[in-house]
Amino acid sequence: MSNQQASRGAAAEPPTQAHATSGGYSPQVLQRLVDKAAYFNAFSLPDAKDSSVAIRGQNSNGDCIGFRVNEDLHRLAVTVQAPTVDGGLKAANAVGESYGKFKHRWVLAPDDFVGAPGREPPATPLDPSRSQRFIMMDGVCTFGDGKDGFRGFGAGVTFPMITDGRTQLLAATVGTILEGFGSFKNHEEGTYVHCGSLSSEHGFTGNLLLRVMDSQGTLRTTGSLPVSRRQSFPEPDITYIVFRGQAVETDPVTPRVGPDGQFRGLKVVQGLRLISLNSALDDGPRSVARVGQTIGKITAHVDFNPTAPGGTALNPIPFTTFDELEFIDGAGRSIGGFSADSSEGRVFNIKVAGQAGIRFGGVGPILNGTGPFQGMKGLMTDNSVVIFQPHVSASLYVLRLHDPEGRFRSTVSS
């Protein structure tokens, strides 16, 4: 789908008259409110001016205990084709000009460490042979000339993966906006996720997906954005795929109960759809999103207590989930799918028109695939807003696939 096919205009819609239901708003109205969000889907490259990445401990070994991550954010276009029984999902990726910066410290931490802004983890040496958690400290993201952006905080996890006979350290994160400024002022309901590669020599390379609730309409537009100035793709062996999750009222949300009869979490079903995202500088940071056809469904088995204390930006509720994704072709026939394990997830409570909901981010590895997805290898991130009663959702999934043979890559681009 093209990102240039809507007439230009202001993104702020007038108040919508709700059709009253037992909850006060119809699912259709709540869906429109949830979809008042800005999306910045960016390719992150290490800042070429920064050569000091590794944070070294004070011991005699000088172990790496963290990373100075200075991201140079570039426009990223991901054009996904409808799934087929032969090819599964395929996408064209194109990287454009730089339009933002994101600077923070990713400090390794013990698995049981509870992070908070200003709370430094104890020195924890990097162990590239196993997964490790890290805390994202002192995060400042800016767009354009630096007047628009936010301060953020979050956590992440490393994933050692063997590709082509060598071990590579991958990383994925979940972060939240703490305070916005410029165009992001009063936009604190924002979640960002990363997935990519991480090294003490070069820093982070990969994807950043930022989702910001934008009822004010200051970060969205319904029109076209400036044409991207394309550059060579920095990760020729990687393919990124983006799609949307969107529930309808009849998609079930059921409790998960353990053998001991105790509540363990939720089983949540929602549909999957194509989506086209574009973001750029156009009198400030702006984004456009266009939703496409249905392509499947996801069933999430979530370990999460919705009544747990916390749920604030500084005290999010942890969760894990095992996701099963199934895709269909244009005739509605199942063609296969894959599963993913979100081992690092954080939930933040929100209200949409007074209705209780959550926004959350989850990250983890892709597991087993079937049909054209067999052998798929990589990471998946999930950046979502959900209302459970009635069931309304807007999720964005990013796949980062190790794809040296181009199985999941297409040459068609918007």
Phi, psi and omega in degrees: 000143179281145175272002189246019192253027177236148178288144185287144178180173180291146184271343183283118180271155175291160179304139182264136176282120182279144168272115189297137171231186180298335179266358178101327181229143177287158176302325181295318179293316179298323178298318179296323179291318178297326182280000173281074184221151175255142182236127176241102181259107191236152170262127184258124174242148175298139177297122185296339182278352184252121181246356182254092185263309187291134169264121185259144176286169183273356182285174186293337181279341182061041182298149172288123180242005179175185187221134168274106186258108177246100187269135170257108188271125180246151174299141181228124175253125177239110182253110186259133176271154176300142184293149176228160182293333181275318188252351185066224175264136175228147181217147169261136180244136178219129179257135180247206186288161175289138177219007178195170177226150176216114182244133175198173173249128175257104190254122180298147186215154172300155184300329184263009182287134177260110185277156174199152177304129180085353179260102183282133175292155172296150182305122184230111183295146175294131175235094185290358180272352182216164175289139177223147175274155173216156180253137183262102187259152169056038183285128174225119179248132179227153176239149177062234183277006176098358181281338183246130179168204184199161167264140183221168180210148178186194180214163181207184182213144175266152178225105173288128179229141177266118178231128180055038175081003179232151180273128177237140179267118174259162181214147175218148186223162168227124179226165180226148174288131174264319182205127178261157175218161186063228180296341181267002178299137183063029175239055184278351178271072182225138180236139176229149179226145175243153163209133183173199180257153184220134176213155180285348178268320189244349181084216186254138172226128179160213187253140167239125175240116180251128176240125184233124172298130190221061178296337179287338181075020182275346182246358183245157170218155175262359183259190180278160178245164179305145179296136182287141175267099191288147177234168177296144184286126188287342183236080186296340179266006184242141172236132176257137177232135181235134172212170188249145167254135180211118180276156165246165188301332183274352176293125190285145167235111186234148179289148173253124184242132180283174179301335180274004180083001181274144177295130181248334183161211186228150168251118189236128178247137172210157179283162177242141182222156169292152175212145176245126181242142173214141176213151185194176170267121181208083191060048185107172178292131181222153179223154176228136176227135178228125184268138182246208190286161175289136182231002179158203179211161176233138173244117183254126176257100194256128169266106190194137178251102183294346179262004181296148177293159180100217183089011177266173179300326181266352180217064181289160178268125179286153174208159169230158180208145172251119187253136174243119183248131179233134184244154180234156175271187184296340178267004179085010181272138178294134180244358183122188181181203180203171176239161180214152184240103178275095184273348179231112181215148180222136183247136177235127180286142177219171170230135177241111185053040180081354181270130181293136177207185178222150164243148184201162172230141177220146183217151177173180183279151170280139184248233188288141174239154177233160181060224181291354179264000180299134181084001178299137184219131178159206182239155173229136172245153183227121181234108196224158164231132185223137165245132186269330182226104352290163185284110180224138181207158171216104183243148172236125179249134175241128172256130170249107190252133169286113194218057184297335180267357177073028179300325186251018184249137174242166179255358179276128181222154179279000000 
